[in-house]
Amino acid sequence: MRRSSVTGQECAHGHVATDTFVARDPFEGFQIRLTAHTRDHDVWPDVRLVAALASACIGPGSSSEAAAPPGVARRPVELAVPPLSQRRHTGTFVHWDGGGGSWCSPTATTMLLRYWGRSPDAAETTWVGHHHDPEVVHAVRSVFDDAYGGAGNWAFNVAYAAERGLRGYVTRLRGLDEAEQFLRAGVPLAVSVRFTPEDLPGAVYSTAGHLVTVIGLTAAGDVVCNDPGSRGEPDDAAVRIVFPRAAFEQAWSAGSRGIAYVIHPPGWALPPVLTPEPNWG
């Protein structure tokens, strides 16, 4: 069975843009209805989580605690997230949105699965036919959205992580201060950004929408990332990069107003929510 969103969903109150309902006017509440379909009436889907995010698109950049003041060191943190480059798959499996050049989201998701020890094993990926990080191709097949024509459907990516035994959902964080709480709890994030080399020092290409994994912070508060774009090189060794904090936060705000994939094992201790409007749990 191939995954697909449904095009043309529209009503008087708004429309669906692939994986997001865009309301025409402000609303005060919503209801979720889950309909299960199965070919075998003796076996029903195992539903462990239904999640939804409502947002007025207030994202990073509003934090009152940006970079640490000059001369004041932060306590650095960096999680051991294995680096994976989408560029290693350029020109392969081109029927999935042209191949690896467009596979940032499933590559970032696969990094998180590897970190948690839940990526596919060799027996599951033999169909790929090569040994260059075949888990990435496995993820692409699992999350590719036929209607959208790409592997970047946010909901499909976190659902794939849930299939692998993890708990996953999409949320919007208010900035790097909130992301730092996850890092210190041992939870790396995949976030959606947009940048040019002029906007984001250290970047060597431009993107209108891109997923990177945030894996740490330096003592100066700058952001340690595993960028699946790997500086345009087909090399896992080129994936890790440090971006200036303020510029990265702006790229995150410009790209998605703070969208992040939160993926972790069930029961993992998350940081406490300290705001009156919780955005994780």
N, C-alpha and C positions, 0 to 999 in steps of 0.2 A: 504494500500500500504506500502511495506517495503522499507526502504532506502537502497541503496547499491551503492558503488563505482563500477567502471568497471575495471576489471583486464585485463592485456595484452595490455595496450595502449602504443604503442612504434612507433617511427618513426626515420628517419635519424638524427633528431636534439635532441632527448632525449626520456625519458620515464616517465610515471606517476607512482609515488609511493603513492598509496591510495588517498591522497589529495594534493600531491605536484608534479609539473612538474619539473623533474631534467634534466637540459640541459647538453648536451655533451660538448658544447663549449660556450664561452661568446657570449651574444647577446646585441643588442642596443635598441630593442623595441619589443613590442608584441601587439596583438589585442585580444579583448574579443568578442566572439559571444554568445549570449544567445538565446537558442531555447526553446520555451514554448510548453508544451504538455498538452492537456486537453481532457477529455472524453465528456465534455459538451461544445459545441461550443458557447454557450451563456454566459458562465462564464470563464473568463481567469484569470490566476494567477496575483496577485497584487505584482509587483516587486518594492521594495522600495530602494534597494541598491545592486549594483554589485561591489565587491571589489577584488583587486588582490595585492599581495605583491611580488616584485622582490628583491632578496637579494643575495649578495655574501657571506652570512653567517658570517658577522662580527658582533659579539654580545657582551654581557656584558663582562666586564673585561678591556675594553679600556678607561673607564671613568677617567678623570683627577681629579675627586672629589670623592674619595672612602669614607672611614670612616672619621668622623670628627677628627681633630687632638686631641691628649690627652688634657683633660681639657677644651675643647671647646664643649659646649652642642648644639645640634640641637633642633629645635622646634619639639617636638614629635607630632605624629598624629596617630590615630587609628580609623578606621571606624567600625560601629556596624554591621558587617557581621555575620549572625547567623551561628554557627558551626554545621556541619553535618559530621557524620562518615560513610564512605563506609563500615566499618567493621560490622555495625549493620545489613548488608544485606548478610553477608557471608553465603553461603549454600542455599540461596533463588534464585529462578529464574535462575537455573544453566544453562539453555539452552542459556542464554546470557553470554557467555564467562566465565562460571563457577560460576557466582554469584558476590556478592559484593566485593570480594577481588580484582577485576580488574576494579572497577567502579570509579576510581579517577576523571576522566574527567567529567562525568555527575554529580558527587557529587559536584565538584567545581563549575560547571555551575549552579547547583541548589542553591548553596549558594548565588551566584550573583543574581539569580532570586528572592530569598527570600528577599535579601537586598533591591531590587528595588520594592518589593511588586507585583511581576508578576508570582509567582509560582502557580501551579495548585491548585484549591480548592478541598474540600472534595468530591464534586460531580464528579469531573474529575478523582479522584484517588480511587473510591470505588472498581474498578476491582482489585486493588492490593491485597486486602484481609487482610491487617494488618495496624496498626497505627504507625509503626516505620518509620517516615520520608518517607511516600509513594511517595512524590514528586520526590525523587531520582529514584525510580523504574519507575515512569512515564517518567522521562528524559531518562533513559536507553532505554526504548522501543522506544522513539522518535528519538534517535541518533544512535542506534545500526546499524552498517554497516555489512551487511551479507557477502559481499565479503572479507572485512578485518577481520571479525570475532571478532569484539570488539566494544566498545562504545567510543573509543578514537579518532575518526576522528575529527580533529580540526574544519574543515569547517562545519560538521554536528552539532557540539555543538553550534557554534555561530548562525547557521541558526535556531536552535531550540529556542534560545533566541529571535531571530527576530520574530518567530511565536507567541511569547508571548507578542509582542508589543514593544520590545526593539530594539535598534540598536546594531548590533554585527558584529565584524570582527576579523580576526587574523592578527597580525602584529609582527614585530620584533623590540624590543626596544634595545637601545644601552647600557643600564645599569640601575642601581637603581636610578641614578639621574633623568632619564626620568620617571621611575615608580613613584618616589616621586611627580612629578608634577601632575600625575593622582590622587594620594591619596589626595593631598591638594585641588584638585578640586572635591573631594567627590566620586571618581570613583575607586573602588577596581578592581584588576586584577586577572586572573587565569594565571599561568605561568607554563611552562614545564621544569622540573629539572631532574637531575640524580645525585645520591650520594651513598656513603656508610657511616656508622657511623664514620669511621676514617676521611672521608673527611669533614663531616658536623657535628660539635659538636651539640648535642641535638637530633640527629637522632638515632633511635634504630633499624633500618632495612636498607637494601640496596635496591636500585631500579635502573633499567636500563632506566626507563622513567616514570615520575610521574607528575601529575598536583596538584598544591597547589594554594590557593588563598592568595595573598599578601594584607593585610588589614591595615598595618601601619608601622611606624618606631619609635624606641625609641629615647630618647634624645642622646644616644650614636651613633645613626645611624643604629643600628641593626634592623633586619627585623621581623616584627610581621606577622605570617602566621596562617591561618586556614588550617591545613593539614588533608585532608580526611582520610589519613592512621591512624590518631589518635593514634600514638605510638603502633600500633598493637592491640589496645583495642577497643571493640565494644561499644564505649561510646562517645557521643557528647562532654562531658566535657573534654575529652583528646585531642580535636582537636587543640585548640589554642597553639601555641608554638613560641618562639623567637629564631631566628638563628643569629649567628654572620654575620655581613654584608659581609665581604670579602669572607668567605666560602660559603655563600648562592649565592653570585654573580658568583662564580666559578661553583657551582652546576647548576645554570641557564645556564651558557655558555656551560658547558659540556653536558647538557641535550638537548638543542635545539638552542643554539646561540641566546637566547633572545626572544623566542616565547611567546606571550601573547594574551589572549582573552581580547578584549576591548568590554565591554557590558555596555550600559547606555540608558536612555530614549532618544527618539528623541528630539533634541533641547537643550540637556544638554550642558552647557558651558564647553568645553574642554580646557586644557592648550594650550597656543600658541606654535606652532612649531618654534623652533629657529635655525634649521639646514637647510642647502641648499637642502637637500634631505629629504623631509617630510615623516614621517612614521605613521602619523595618521591624522585624519581630519573629 
